[in-house]
Structure formats: C-alpha cells, structure tokens
Amino acid sequence: MTVQICARCQTPTREPVVVAIGHGASAGGGTVYACPGCAPTFPKQRDPFGSLLARDEPIRRQR
C-alpha cells in the first residue's frame, strides 16, 4: 500500500488503516486513514446500509 498521512497525528505511515469514508454531495468523498497507533482512537463508523438490510427480512404472515 502507498504511504498515507494519519488524520490524527499527521505523520506518514506505510501501514494505513481506513477509519472512515467521507461523503460529499458534489465532489464525491474520500477515504480517511490513520496510523495503526491512532486507529483505535477513532469512533466506529455506522454502516449506512445496515438498517436497509434489516428491513429486507421476509415478513411473516399471521393467519
């Protein structure tokens, strides 16, 4: 993997960890990287498709 800059400590790392995906309305998004030491300090990101998948469960018919 290429060298990335840690979003927390701003140092270059050869072992970047993806900690977030940035979303943008007009310009798209970007990936937020952290070094292995700073990665655990970032909050866990919510899965935007998690609630959609939960709704796709089959509906049981009551008789």
C-alpha positions in Angstrom: 0.0 0.0 0.0 1.1 3.5 -0.6 2.2 5.9 2.1 -0.8 7.8 3.6 -1.0 10.6 6.2 -2.6 9.9 9.5 -5.7 12.0 10.1 -4.9 12.2 13.9 -1.2 12.8 14.2 -0.4 14.0 10.7 2.6 11.6 10.3 3.2 9.5 7.2 2.5 5.7 7.6 3.2 2.8 5.4 0.6 0.7 7.2 -2.5 3.0 6.9 -5.8 1.8 8.4 -9.1 3.0 6.9 -11.1 4.7 9.7 -13.8 6.5 7.8 -15.2 7.2 4.4 -16.0 10.8 3.8 -19.1 11.6 1.8 -19.7 14.7 -0.2 -22.6 15.9 -2.2 -20.9 17.4 -5.2 -17.3 16.3 -5.2 -17.7 12.7 -4.0 -16.0 11.5 -1.0 -12.6 10.5 0.3 -11.0 7.9 2.5 -9.7 8.9 5.9 -6.6 7.0 7.0 -4.9 6.6 10.4 -1.7 5.0 11.5 -2.0 1.7 13.5 -1.4 3.6 16.8 -4.1 6.2 16.2 -6.7 4.0 14.6 -8.3 2.7 17.8 -9.0 6.3 18.9 -11.4 6.9 16.1 -15.1 6.1 16.7 -16.6 3.1 14.9 -18.4 4.2 11.8 -22.1 3.3 11.3 -22.9 1.1 8.3 -25.2 3.2 6.1 -26.7 0.0 4.6 -27.2 -1.8 7.9 -30.7 -0.5 8.5 -31.7 -1.2 4.9 -30.6 -4.8 5.1 -32.6 -5.3 8.4 -35.8 -4.2 6.6 -35.3 -6.8 3.8 -36.1 -9.7 6.1 -39.1 -11.7 5.0 -42.4 -10.6 6.6 -44.2 -13.4 8.3 -47.9 -13.5 7.6 -50.1 -14.1 10.5 -53.1 -16.4 9.9 
